[in-house]
Amino acid sequence: MVYFIIVLAGLGIYDILQMKAKKQKKEAVIYAIFMVLVGLFGIFYFTDPERTSFSKLLITLIGIKE
């Protein structure tokens, strides 16, 4: 999981620096938000790949039965 975080952070920093150079601040903020979400989903998966999927958890929370 450490490699996942290192790669995610490295790519994020590289891309955000390029966006700042092109003065794309709004895009950089949206990109950072998506990178955080991807990181959270990745950590969620890597902590226990055999657990109930995120989509199944959402369906359960909404109350839709199978």
C-alpha positions as CSV (number, residue, x, y, z in Angstrom):
1,M,0.0,0.0,0.0
2,V,3.0,2.3,0.6
3,Y,3.9,2.1,-3.1
4,F,0.3,3.0,-4.1
5,I,0.4,6.1,-1.9
6,I,3.9,7.1,-3.2
7,V,2.8,6.7,-6.9
8,L,-0.5,8.5,-6.3
9,A,1.3,11.4,-4.5
10,G,4.0,11.6,-7.1
11,L,1.7,11.7,-10.0
12,G,-0.6,14.2,-8.3
13,I,2.2,16.6,-7.4
14,Y,3.7,16.4,-11.0
15,D,0.3,17.0,-12.6
16,I,-0.7,19.8,-10.2
17,L,2.7,21.6,-10.8
18,Q,2.1,21.5,-14.5
19,M,-1.4,22.8,-14.1
20,K,-0.2,25.7,-12.0
21,A,2.4,26.5,-14.6
22,K,-0.4,26.8,-17.2
23,K,-2.5,28.8,-14.6
24,Q,-5.2,26.2,-14.5
25,K,-6.1,26.6,-10.8
26,K,-9.7,25.5,-11.0
27,E,-8.7,22.3,-12.8
28,A,-6.0,21.7,-10.3
29,V,-8.5,21.9,-7.4
30,I,-10.9,19.4,-9.1
31,Y,-8.0,17.2,-10.0
32,A,-6.8,17.2,-6.3
33,I,-10.3,16.3,-5.1
34,F,-10.5,13.3,-7.5
35,M,-7.0,12.2,-6.5
36,V,-8.0,12.2,-2.8
37,L,-11.1,10.2,-3.7
38,V,-9.1,7.7,-5.7
39,G,-6.7,7.4,-2.9
40,L,-9.4,6.7,-0.4
41,F,-11.0,4.1,-2.6
42,G,-7.6,2.5,-3.1
43,I,-6.9,2.3,0.6
44,F,-10.4,1.0,1.2
45,Y,-9.7,-1.8,-1.3
46,F,-6.1,-2.6,-0.2
47,T,-6.9,-2.8,3.5
48,D,-9.2,-5.9,2.8
49,P,-9.9,-6.9,-0.7
50,E,-12.3,-9.7,0.4
51,R,-14.7,-7.4,2.2
52,T,-18.0,-6.2,0.8
53,S,-17.6,-3.9,-2.1
54,F,-18.2,-0.2,-1.9
55,S,-21.1,-0.3,-4.3
56,K,-22.8,-3.0,-2.2
57,L,-22.3,-0.9,0.9
58,L,-23.9,2.1,-0.8
59,I,-26.9,0.0,-1.9
60,T,-27.3,-1.3,1.6
61,L,-27.2,2.3,3.0
62,I,-29.8,3.5,0.5
63,G,-32.0,0.5,1.5
64,I,-32.3,-1.2,-1.8
65,K,-32.7,-5.0,-1.3
66,E,-31.3,-7.6,-3.6
